[in-house]
Amino acid sequence: MQQQIKLKAEPSALFQTLFGFALVSMVMLGIGGTIYKVVSHDGWLARWLGHGLPGGTAAFGTLVVLGVLAWFSRLWTTHRTQGLLADLIVYAFALTGVVYALRLWSVGVL
C-alpha cells in the first residue's frame, strides 16, 4: 500500500520564501559592500592609513581591542542575549544592504 503525499500550496510559504531570499540577498550585499568600503582604494582603511602611520596604527589598534572585547563579551552574556545580538547584527547588515542597493540604483556607485 502506497501513501501519497499531498503538497498544500500556501501563499504564506511563498511569501516566507521570498522574504527569506530578499533578506539573505540584502545581508550578503551589506556584508560585501561593507568589506568593499573598508578595503577599496578610497575606502575607510585607506583614509585611516592616509593620516600616517600613527593614525593608522591607532585605528587598527582600536579595531583589535574592539574585536577582543567582542570575543570575551560572549562569556558575560546569556544565550538569549547572544541570540538577540546575532539577530540585531543580521538585520543591521540587511539594512546596510538596502542602503547600498538604493545607492547603487540611484547614483550608480557604492
N, C-alpha and C positions, 0 to 999 in steps of 0.2 A: 504494500500500500504506500503510495507516494503522497507526500504532502506538498501542496502548492503554497508558495509564499506570495502573498498579495502585497504589492507595494502601494502604499497610500500616499498619493501626491498631495502634499500640504503646502499651501502658499508660505506658511511661516518658515518651513525648512528652506525654501528657495531664498527668502529674504535673509535668513541667518547665514546661508552660504554666501550670498552676495555681500553682506555686511562683513563677514569674516575675510573674504577676498580683498575688499576695499581696505579694511583695517591692516591686513598684512602688507598690502601694497604701500600704504602710506607710512607704515613703520619702516619698511625697507627703504623707501625714499628718504625718510627722515634720518635714518642712520647713515645711509650712503651720502646724503647731502651734507650732513654734519662732518663726516670724515673728509669729504672733499673740501669743505670750508676750512678745516684745520690744516690739511697738508698741501693745498694748492699753492701755486706760485705767489698769489696775492692773498693767501689765507691768513688765518689767525696766528698760526705758528710763525709765519714769515714776518708778521707785524711785531710779534713779541721778540723775535730774534733780531729784528731790524733796529731795535733800540740798543744794540750792542750786546756784548757777552754778559754783563751784569744783569741787564733786564731780562734777557733770555734765560739765564740760569735761575733767576728768581721766579720767573713764570713756570719753568719746568719743575723747580723745587716745590712750588705751590701745588702743582698737579700731582706730584708724587705724594706729598703729605695728604692731600685730599683722597687719593687712592688708598693709601694705607689706613686712613681713618674710616673710609667706607668699608674696607675689608674687615677691620676689627669691630665695626659697629654691628656686624651680624651677631656677635656674641652678646650684645647688650639688648637686643630686641627679641620679641616673641615671634613665633612663626606667623601669627596673624598679621603683625606689623610688617614682617618681611613680605608677605603676600600683597598687602596694600601698597607697599613701596614699589614692588615689581609692577603692579597694575598701573601705578602712577607714572613710572618710567615708560612703560609701553604706550600709554595714552599721550604722554608728553612727546615722544618720538612720532606718534601718529599725527599730532597737531603740528609738529615741526614739518612733517612730510606734506601736510596740507598747505602750509605756508610756502614751502619750496615749490609745490606743484602750481599754486596760484602765481607765484613769482615767475616760474618758467613759462606759464601760459600768458601772463600779461607783459612781461618785459623780454622774455626770451633767454635770459641768463639766470644762473643760480645765484 
